[in-house]
């Protein structure tokens, strides 16, 4: 089978290429992986621009609200067919990708009612596995973006099961939001070569994200 | 497997390369040539268009472009030194009875150097074989289709037409030269004998062949530091480095394709 198949132009991004791009994006923009209510939650970041400041969680009787932090490591993607192991019940099928990352969830735990002068960070690092599918948005002739949407997250070894489900739901929600901030232009997926009007794709197979189209 | 793999089939290559060929900046060439009593300054501009693409993978390993049209416009300035027509009427003396010796004055005619402008436009179609060439110049990757060998340009009809145009312009210019009347036929004969189709073919070929031989059709151009995401709000632009670019012609999948393989690093 030719690369262009029934179409005229093909662009394929290998999973290693996408991981290089994700590494570049999140290294240049660390605040898209780091969220916290104040610098005192978890380790002090390199600079103010390396995290996104969030409001505290308001709760009646908690002065100033609850401080917390969420930090993801740079995710790594595996396109179908499966190369990286996945914990059950996750299963990678054609058209999908899997994703591996770690998340640090930290809470500034206050032991007295007075928020000032107290608070000890309590955190946990969890390994996260997920599956998802690429989502395309066409914005004009030859123009559009591809982003990564998650379908399911699995975090192993949390008991009881309802707690695992709760944490997985939380992480899925957060990670989906993180990934939505990375919408890669078609031009980036083909390194500027051979502009195409998208006719088919994105498809994930042969360890690649594939776009098919016609000349603009 | 390369990080990024892109490919076009012949249908897309026809669209892309025809567009690129038509977008090439006009080329220019100039030359001076001398033929007998006159010289010619040539100023020539040329552009390319059309062409049908045929990707021919190894072992030929070329992209054949049939029917490329080279359109050119030549501005010629002919300088005719009519000195070869100069002549003197000899002095004639006779001895007359009762008058003595009588001589006619010696009369000489000098003809000027005249300039004749000639404009000429024409086209020539040719078939060229090109091959992708990858270069990293400074911090820019370029893939261009460059000519493999110089195609034969059929310039005979153009040279014949040009000769006719020059002949007409020269004759018209000669008619304006004072006192040339009796010598017009001689002047035209000498000049046009100096200027042949073969002469013009030689000059046209010398002007046009280098333009064709230097033909470079852009296929891909990118800075080595490629912008993946533009700057947005407080976020700066994100770049990856293009470490290698490889261009090949391939038919392993059963269809002739031009393939670019690109490796990147962060």
Contacts between the chains, C-beta under 8 A, distances in Angstrom:
chain1	res1	chain2	res2	distance
A	1	B	253	5.2
A	1	B	254	7.2
A	2	B	7	7.6
A	2	B	9	7.0
A	2	B	253	3.3
A	2	B	254	5.7
A	2	B	255	3.6
A	2	B	257	5.9
A	3	B	5	6.9
A	3	B	7	3.9
A	3	B	250	7.9
A	3	B	253	6.1
A	3	B	257	5.9
A	3	B	259	6.6
A	4	B	7	5.4
A	4	B	8	6.9
A	4	B	9	4.6
A	4	B	12	7.5
A	4	B	255	6.7
A	4	B	257	6.1
A	8	B	8	6.5
A	8	B	9	5.2
A	8	B	11	4.7
A	8	B	12	3.8
A	8	B	15	8.0
A	9	B	6	7.4
A	9	B	7	7.2
A	9	B	8	5.2
A	9	B	9	7.7
A	9	B	12	4.9
A	10	B	5	7.5
A	10	B	6	6.4
A	10	B	7	4.5
A	10	B	8	7.8
A	11	B	4	7.4
A	11	B	5	7.6
A	11	B	6	4.9
A	12	B	4	7.1
A	12	B	5	4.4
A	12	B	6	7.3
A	13	B	3	7.1
A	13	B	4	5.8
A	14	B	1	5.2
A	14	B	2	6.7
A	14	B	3	5.1
A	14	B	4	7.1
A	14	B	5	7.2
A	16	B	1	7.8
A	16	B	3	5.8
A	17	B	2	7.8
A	17	B	3	3.1
A	17	B	4	5.4
A	17	B	264	5.9
A	20	B	3	6.4
A	20	B	240	6.2
A	20	B	264	5.4
A	20	B	265	6.1
A	20	B	266	5.0
A	21	B	228	5.6
A	21	B	240	6.2
A	21	B	264	7.5
A	21	B	266	7.5
A	23	B	266	4.6
A	24	B	228	6.2
A	24	B	238	5.4
A	24	B	239	6.9
A	24	B	240	5.1
A	24	B	266	3.8
A	25	B	228	6.8
A	25	B	229	6.3
A	25	B	238	5.1
A	27	B	266	6.6
A	28	B	235	7.6
A	28	B	236	6.3
A	28	B	237	8.0
A	28	B	238	4.6
A	28	B	239	7.9
A	29	B	235	5.1
A	29	B	236	7.8
A	29	B	238	7.0
A	49	B	234	7.1
A	182	B	229	7.7
A	184	B	228	6.9
A	184	B	229	7.3
A	185	B	229	7.6
A	188	B	226	7.7
A	188	B	227	7.8
A	188	B	228	4.5
A	188	B	229	7.1
A	189	B	4	7.4
A	190	B	4	6.4
A	190	B	6	5.0
A	191	B	4	4.9
A	191	B	6	7.6
A	191	B	222	6.3
A	191	B	226	5.7
A	191	B	242	6.2
A	191	B	262	4.8
A	191	B	264	7.0
A	192	B	220	7.3
A	192	B	221	7.8
A	192	B	222	4.5
A	192	B	226	6.5
A	193	B	4	7.8
A	193	B	6	4.5
A	193	B	220	4.9
A	193	B	222	7.6
A	193	B	260	5.0
A	193	B	262	7.2
A	194	B	6	5.1
A	194	B	7	7.8
A	194	B	8	5.4
A	194	B	12	7.2
A	194	B	16	6.9
A	194	B	220	7.6
A	194	B	260	7.3
A	207	B	1	6.8
A	208	B	1	7.6
A	208	B	5	7.3
A	214	B	11	8.0
A	214	B	12	6.8
A	215	B	8	7.4
A	215	B	11	7.7
A	215	B	12	4.4
A	215	B	15	3.9
A	215	B	16	5.7
